[in-house]
């Protein structure tokens, strides 16, 4: 995953204070440290965490960018055709 893929997450969290970051991380079932590691070290996360981040940010941080190797469009199409 390239650095640009985590820019949404970085920008989203940049405006938060420490308490808001903790609350956001908890809503994502992770830690602020793990989110920072995604942004500054790993540059990627798994599909399940990407979806939780997308949901907790109300779509401001797209799971498609956090985990581009997952075919979320396929899942969306299957859900619509079911």
N, CA, C and O atoms as a GROMACS GRO file, in nm:
protein
  328
    1UNK      N    1   0.085  -0.116   0.000
    1UNK     CA    2   0.000   0.000   0.000
    1UNK      C    3   0.090   0.123   0.000
    1UNK      O    4   0.186   0.131   0.077
    2UNK      N    5   0.059   0.216  -0.083
    2UNK     CA    6   0.141   0.336  -0.089
    2UNK      C    7   0.102   0.432   0.022
    2UNK      O    8  -0.005   0.420   0.081
    3UNK      N    9   0.188   0.525   0.049
    3UNK     CA   10   0.165   0.622   0.155
    3UNK      C   11   0.036   0.701   0.130
    3UNK      O   12  -0.035   0.736   0.225
    4UNK      N   13   0.006   0.730   0.004
    4UNK     CA   14  -0.112   0.809  -0.027
    4UNK      C   15  -0.241   0.738   0.015
    4UNK      O   16  -0.342   0.804   0.039
    5UNK      N   17  -0.239   0.607   0.024
    5UNK     CA   18  -0.360   0.533   0.062
    5UNK      C   19  -0.401   0.558   0.206
    5UNK      O   20  -0.518   0.542   0.239
    6UNK      N   21  -0.309   0.596   0.290
    6UNK     CA   22  -0.342   0.622   0.430
    6UNK      C   23  -0.360   0.771   0.458
    6UNK      O   24  -0.385   0.809   0.573
    7UNK      N   25  -0.348   0.854   0.358
    7UNK     CA   26  -0.362   0.998   0.378
    7UNK      C   27  -0.501   1.035   0.429
    7UNK      O   28  -0.514   1.128   0.509
    8UNK      N   29  -0.605   0.964   0.386
    8UNK     CA   30  -0.740   0.992   0.437
    8UNK      C   31  -0.744   0.971   0.588
    8UNK      O   32  -0.797   1.055   0.660
    9UNK      N   33  -0.689   0.861   0.634
    9UNK     CA   34  -0.688   0.832   0.777
    9UNK      C   35  -0.604   0.935   0.852
    9UNK      O   36  -0.645   0.983   0.958
   10UNK      N   37  -0.490   0.968   0.799
   10UNK     CA   38  -0.402   1.067   0.863
   10UNK      C   39  -0.473   1.202   0.874
   10UNK      O   40  -0.472   1.264   0.981
   11UNK      N   41  -0.535   1.246   0.766
   11UNK     CA   42  -0.606   1.374   0.767
   11UNK      C   43  -0.725   1.371   0.862
   11UNK      O   44  -0.751   1.468   0.933
   12UNK      N   45  -0.796   1.260   0.862
   12UNK     CA   46  -0.913   1.246   0.948
   12UNK      C   47  -0.874   1.258   1.095
   12UNK      O   48  -0.943   1.324   1.172
   13UNK      N   49  -0.766   1.194   1.132
   13UNK     CA   50  -0.724   1.193   1.273
   13UNK      C   51  -0.649   1.320   1.313
   13UNK      O   52  -0.640   1.351   1.432
   14UNK      N   53  -0.596   1.392   1.218
   14UNK     CA   54  -0.514   1.509   1.247
   14UNK      C   55  -0.590   1.614   1.328
   14UNK      O   56  -0.533   1.679   1.415
   15UNK      N   57  -0.718   1.632   1.298
   15UNK     CA   58  -0.796   1.735   1.365
   15UNK      C   59  -0.848   1.691   1.502
   15UNK      O   60  -0.907   1.772   1.574
   16UNK      N   61  -0.828   1.566   1.539
   16UNK     CA   62  -0.879   1.514   1.666
   16UNK      C   63  -0.783   1.543   1.781
   16UNK      O   64  -0.661   1.544   1.765
   17UNK      N   65  -0.842   1.567   1.898
   17UNK     CA   66  -0.758   1.573   2.018
   17UNK      C   67  -0.737   1.431   2.069
   17UNK      O   68  -0.793   1.336   2.014
   18UNK      N   69  -0.657   1.416   2.173
   18UNK     CA   70  -0.621   1.283   2.222
   18UNK      C   71  -0.743   1.201   2.264
   18UNK      O   72  -0.750   1.081   2.237
   19UNK      N   73  -0.839   1.266   2.328
   19UNK     CA   74  -0.958   1.195   2.373
   19UNK      C   75  -1.042   1.147   2.254
   19UNK      O   76  -1.094   1.036   2.256
   20UNK      N   77  -1.054   1.229   2.153
   20UNK     CA   78  -1.129   1.191   2.032
   20UNK      C   79  -1.060   1.076   1.959
   20UNK      O   80  -1.127   0.987   1.908
   21UNK      N   81  -0.928   1.080   1.955
   21UNK     CA   82  -0.853   0.970   1.893
   21UNK      C   83  -0.877   0.838   1.966
   21UNK      O   84  -0.895   0.734   1.903
   22UNK      N   85  -0.876   0.844   2.098
   22UNK     CA   86  -0.903   0.724   2.178
   22UNK      C   87  -1.043   0.671   2.150
   22UNK      O   88  -1.062   0.550   2.135
   23UNK      N   89  -1.139   0.759   2.144
   23UNK     CA   90  -1.277   0.721   2.118
   23UNK      C   91  -1.291   0.661   1.978
   23UNK      O   92  -1.361   0.561   1.959
   24UNK      N   93  -1.227   0.721   1.880
   24UNK     CA   94  -1.230   0.670   1.743
   24UNK      C   95  -1.166   0.533   1.736
   24UNK      O   96  -1.221   0.442   1.675
   25UNK      N   97  -1.050   0.517   1.799
   25UNK     CA   98  -0.981   0.388   1.799
   25UNK      C   99  -1.068   0.281   1.864
   25UNK      O  100  -1.076   0.168   1.814
   26UNK      N  101  -1.133   0.316   1.973
   26UNK     CA  102  -1.220   0.220   2.042
   26UNK      C  103  -1.336   0.180   1.951
   26UNK      O  104  -1.374   0.063   1.947
   27UNK      N  105  -1.393   0.276   1.878
   27UNK     CA  106  -1.502   0.247   1.784
   27UNK      C  107  -1.455   0.153   1.672
   27UNK      O  108  -1.535   0.080   1.613
   28UNK      N  109  -1.326   0.157   1.644
   28UNK     CA  110  -1.266   0.071   1.541
   28UNK      C  111  -1.216  -0.062   1.598
   28UNK      O  112  -1.161  -0.145   1.526
   29UNK      N  113  -1.234  -0.081   1.728
   29UNK     CA  114  -1.184  -0.201   1.799
   29UNK      C  115  -1.033  -0.217   1.785
   29UNK      O  116  -0.983  -0.326   1.761
   30UNK      N  117  -0.963  -0.105   1.800
   30UNK     CA  118  -0.817  -0.107   1.794
   30UNK      C  119  -0.764   0.000   1.889
   30UNK      O  120  -0.838   0.051   1.973
   31UNK      N  121  -0.636   0.033   1.876
   31UNK     CA  122  -0.575   0.135   1.960
   31UNK      C  123  -0.524   0.250   1.875
   31UNK      O  124  -0.507   0.236   1.754
   32UNK      N  125  -0.502   0.364   1.939
   32UNK     CA  126  -0.444   0.478   1.869
   32UNK      C  127  -0.306   0.439   1.817
   32UNK      O  128  -0.267   0.478   1.707
   33UNK      N  129  -0.232   0.364   1.897
   33UNK     CA  130  -0.099   0.319   1.854
   33UNK      C  131  -0.104   0.237   1.727
   33UNK      O  132  -0.020   0.253   1.639
   34UNK      N  133  -0.203   0.150   1.716
   34UNK     CA  134  -0.216   0.069   1.595
   34UNK      C  135  -0.254   0.157   1.476
   34UNK      O  136  -0.202   0.137   1.366
   35UNK      N  137  -0.342   0.252   1.496
   35UNK     CA  138  -0.379   0.342   1.386
   35UNK      C  139  -0.258   0.424   1.341
   35UNK      O  140  -0.237   0.445   1.222
   36UNK      N  141  -0.177   0.470   1.438
   36UNK     CA  142  -0.055   0.544   1.402
   36UNK      C  143   0.044   0.455   1.328
   36UNK      O  144   0.113   0.500   1.237
   37UNK      N  145   0.050   0.329   1.367
   37UNK     CA  146   0.140   0.236   1.298
   37UNK      C  147   0.095   0.216   1.154
   37UNK      O  148   0.178   0.207   1.063
   38UNK      N  149  -0.036   0.209   1.132
   38UNK     CA  150  -0.088   0.198   0.996
   38UNK      C  151  -0.047   0.320   0.914
   38UNK      O  152  -0.002   0.308   0.800
   39UNK      N  153  -0.062   0.438   0.974
   39UNK     CA  154  -0.032   0.563   0.904
   39UNK      C  155   0.117   0.579   0.878
   39UNK      O  156   0.157   0.609   0.765
   40UNK      N  157   0.200   0.560   0.980
   40UNK     CA  158   0.340   0.599   0.972
   40UNK      C  159   0.439   0.485   0.947
   40UNK      O  160   0.552   0.511   0.906
   41UNK      N  161   0.398   0.360   0.971
   41UNK     CA  162   0.493   0.250   0.959
   41UNK      C  163   0.449   0.150   0.852
   41UNK      O  164   0.513   0.138   0.747
   42UNK      N  165   0.340   0.081   0.879
   42UNK     CA  166   0.298  -0.028   0.790
   42UNK      C  167   0.235   0.021   0.660
   42UNK      O  168   0.259  -0.036   0.554
   43UNK      N  169   0.156   0.127   0.670
   43UNK     CA  170   0.088   0.178   0.551
   43UNK      C  171  -0.023   0.088   0.502
   43UNK      O  172  -0.068   0.103   0.389
   44UNK      N  173  -0.068  -0.006   0.585
   44UNK     CA  174  -0.175  -0.095   0.542
   44UNK      C  175  -0.244  -0.156   0.662
   44UNK      O  176  -0.193  -0.154   0.774
   45UNK      N  177  -0.361  -0.210   0.637
   45UNK     CA  178  -0.431  -0.286   0.740
   45UNK      C  179  -0.517  -0.390   0.671
   45UNK      O  180  -0.538  -0.386   0.550
   46UNK      N  181  -0.566  -0.483   0.748
   46UNK     CA  182  -0.650  -0.589   0.695
   46UNK      C  183  -0.790  -0.538   0.661
   46UNK      O  184  -0.829  -0.429   0.701
   47UNK      N  185  -0.862  -0.620   0.588
   47UNK     CA  186  -0.996  -0.582   0.542
   47UNK      C  187  -1.092  -0.556   0.657
   47UNK      O  188  -1.168  -0.459   0.653
   48UNK      N  189  -1.088  -0.639   0.760
   48UNK     CA  190  -1.182  -0.622   0.872
   48UNK      C  191  -1.161  -0.488   0.942
   48UNK      O  192  -1.259  -0.419   0.971
   49UNK      N  193  -1.036  -0.450   0.968
   49UNK     CA  194  -1.008  -0.322   1.032
   49UNK      C  195  -1.042  -0.208   0.937
   49UNK      O  196  -1.094  -0.105   0.980
   50UNK      N  197  -1.013  -0.224   0.810
   50UNK     CA  198  -1.046  -0.119   0.712
   50UNK      C  199  -1.196  -0.091   0.712
   50UNK      O  200  -1.237   0.025   0.704
   51UNK      N  201  -1.276  -0.194   0.721
   51UNK     CA  202  -1.422  -0.178   0.724
   51UNK      C  203  -1.464  -0.107   0.853
   51UNK      O  204  -1.549  -0.019   0.850
   52UNK      N  205  -1.405  -0.146   0.966
   52UNK     CA  206  -1.440  -0.081   1.093
   52UNK      C  207  -1.402   0.066   1.092
   52UNK      O  208  -1.475   0.150   1.146
   53UNK      N  209  -1.288   0.099   1.031
   53UNK     CA  210  -1.246   0.240   1.021
   53UNK      C  211  -1.343   0.316   0.931
   53UNK      O  212  -1.382   0.428   0.964
   54UNK      N  213  -1.381   0.257   0.820
   54UNK     CA  214  -1.477   0.319   0.729
   54UNK      C  215  -1.608   0.348   0.802
   54UNK      O  216  -1.662   0.458   0.792
   55UNK      N  217  -1.658   0.248   0.877
   55UNK     CA  218  -1.784   0.264   0.951
   55UNK      C  219  -1.772   0.370   1.060
   55UNK      O  220  -1.860   0.455   1.074
   56UNK      N  221  -1.665   0.366   1.138
   56UNK     CA  222  -1.648   0.459   1.249
   56UNK      C  223  -1.628   0.603   1.201
   56UNK      O  224  -1.661   0.697   1.273
   57UNK      N  225  -1.575   0.619   1.081
   57UNK     CA  226  -1.554   0.754   1.026
   57UNK      C  227  -1.671   0.798   0.939
   57UNK      O  228  -1.666   0.903   0.875
   58UNK      N  229  -1.778   0.718   0.936
   58UNK     CA  230  -1.896   0.747   0.853
   58UNK      C  231  -1.860   0.767   0.707
   58UNK      O  232  -1.916   0.851   0.638
   59UNK      N  233  -1.763   0.687   0.660
   59UNK     CA  234  -1.723   0.690   0.520
   59UNK      C  235  -1.619   0.794   0.485
   59UNK      O  236  -1.577   0.804   0.370
   60UNK      N  237  -1.576   0.872   0.583
   60UNK     CA  238  -1.473   0.974   0.554
   60UNK      C  239  -1.339   0.910   0.520
   60UNK      O  240  -1.259   0.967   0.446
   61UNK      N  241  -1.315   0.791   0.575
   61UNK     CA  242  -1.194   0.715   0.545
   61UNK      C  243  -1.240   0.586   0.477
   61UNK      O  244  -1.296   0.498   0.542
   62UNK      N  245  -1.216   0.577   0.349
   62UNK     CA  246  -1.267   0.466   0.270
   62UNK      C  247  -1.188   0.337   0.290
   62UNK      O  248  -1.065   0.336   0.286
   63UNK      N  249  -1.261   0.229   0.313
   63UNK     CA  250  -1.195   0.098   0.326
   63UNK      C  251  -1.122   0.061   0.197
   63UNK      O  252  -1.023  -0.011   0.200
   64UNK      N  253  -1.171   0.110   0.085
   64UNK     CA  254  -1.108   0.080  -0.044
   64UNK      C  255  -0.964   0.128  -0.049
   64UNK      O  256  -0.880   0.063  -0.112
   65UNK      N  257  -0.934   0.240   0.016
   65UNK     CA  258  -0.797   0.294   0.017
   65UNK      C  259  -0.710   0.228   0.123
   65UNK      O  260  -0.590   0.211   0.103
   66UNK      N  261  -0.770   0.191   0.235
   66UNK     CA  262  -0.692   0.131   0.343
   66UNK      C  263  -0.651  -0.013   0.313
   66UNK      O  264  -0.550  -0.061   0.363
   67UNK      N  265  -0.730  -0.081   0.232
   67UNK     CA  266  -0.702  -0.220   0.199
   67UNK      C  267  -0.736  -0.245   0.051
   67UNK      O  268  -0.834  -0.313   0.021
   68UNK      N  269  -0.656  -0.188  -0.039
   68UNK     CA  270  -0.690  -0.198  -0.182
   68UNK      C  271  -0.681  -0.339  -0.239
   68UNK      O  272  -0.737  -0.366  -0.346
   69UNK      N  273  -0.613  -0.430  -0.169
   69UNK     CA  274  -0.605  -0.567  -0.220
   69UNK      C  275  -0.736  -0.643  -0.200
   69UNK      O  276  -0.757  -0.746  -0.263
   70UNK      N  277  -0.823  -0.593  -0.114
   70UNK     CA  278  -0.955  -0.655  -0.094
   70UNK      C  279  -1.050  -0.602  -0.203
   70UNK      O  280  -1.050  -0.484  -0.234
   71UNK      N  281  -1.128  -0.690  -0.257
   71UNK     CA  282  -1.220  -0.653  -0.365
   71UNK      C  283  -1.356  -0.615  -0.306
   71UNK      O  284  -1.453  -0.692  -0.314
   72UNK      N  285  -1.362  -0.496  -0.246
   72UNK     CA  286  -1.485  -0.451  -0.183
   72UNK      C  287  -1.596  -0.429  -0.285
   72UNK      O  288  -1.714  -0.447  -0.253
   73UNK      N  289  -1.561  -0.391  -0.406
   73UNK     CA  290  -1.662  -0.369  -0.511
   73UNK      C  291  -1.736  -0.499  -0.542
   73UNK      O  292  -1.856  -0.498  -0.565
   74UNK      N  293  -1.664  -0.608  -0.543
   74UNK     CA  294  -1.727  -0.739  -0.565
   74UNK      C  295  -1.830  -0.770  -0.456
   74UNK      O  296  -1.940  -0.816  -0.484
   75UNK      N  297  -1.791  -0.743  -0.332
   75UNK     CA  298  -1.881  -0.766  -0.219
   75UNK      C  299  -2.004  -0.677  -0.232
   75UNK      O  300  -2.116  -0.722  -0.208
   76UNK      N  301  -1.983  -0.552  -0.268
   76UNK     CA  302  -2.097  -0.460  -0.284
   76UNK      C  303  -2.193  -0.510  -0.392
   76UNK      O  304  -2.314  -0.508  -0.374
   77UNK      N  305  -2.138  -0.554  -0.504
   77UNK     CA  306  -2.220  -0.604  -0.615
   77UNK      C  307  -2.298  -0.727  -0.574
   77UNK      O  308  -2.416  -0.740  -0.607
   78UNK      N  309  -2.233  -0.818  -0.501
   78UNK     CA  310  -2.301  -0.939  -0.455
   78UNK      C  311  -2.414  -0.904  -0.359
   78UNK      O  312  -2.521  -0.964  -0.366
   79UNK      N  313  -2.391  -0.809  -0.271
   79UNK     CA  314  -2.494  -0.770  -0.176
   79UNK      C  315  -2.614  -0.709  -0.247
   79UNK      O  316  -2.729  -0.731  -0.207
   80UNK      N  317  -2.589  -0.633  -0.352
   80UNK     CA  318  -2.698  -0.570  -0.426
   80UNK      C  319  -2.777  -0.670  -0.508
   80UNK      O  320  -2.897  -0.652  -0.529
   81UNK      N  321  -2.711  -0.776  -0.554
   81UNK     CA  322  -2.780  -0.874  -0.637
   81UNK      C  323  -2.850  -0.982  -0.556
   81UNK      O  324  -2.926  -1.061  -0.611
   82UNK      N  325  -2.826  -0.985  -0.426
   82UNK     CA  326  -2.887  -1.088  -0.340
   82UNK      C  327  -3.032  -1.056  -0.308
   82UNK      O  328  -3.097  -1.133  -0.236
   0.00000   0.00000   0.00000
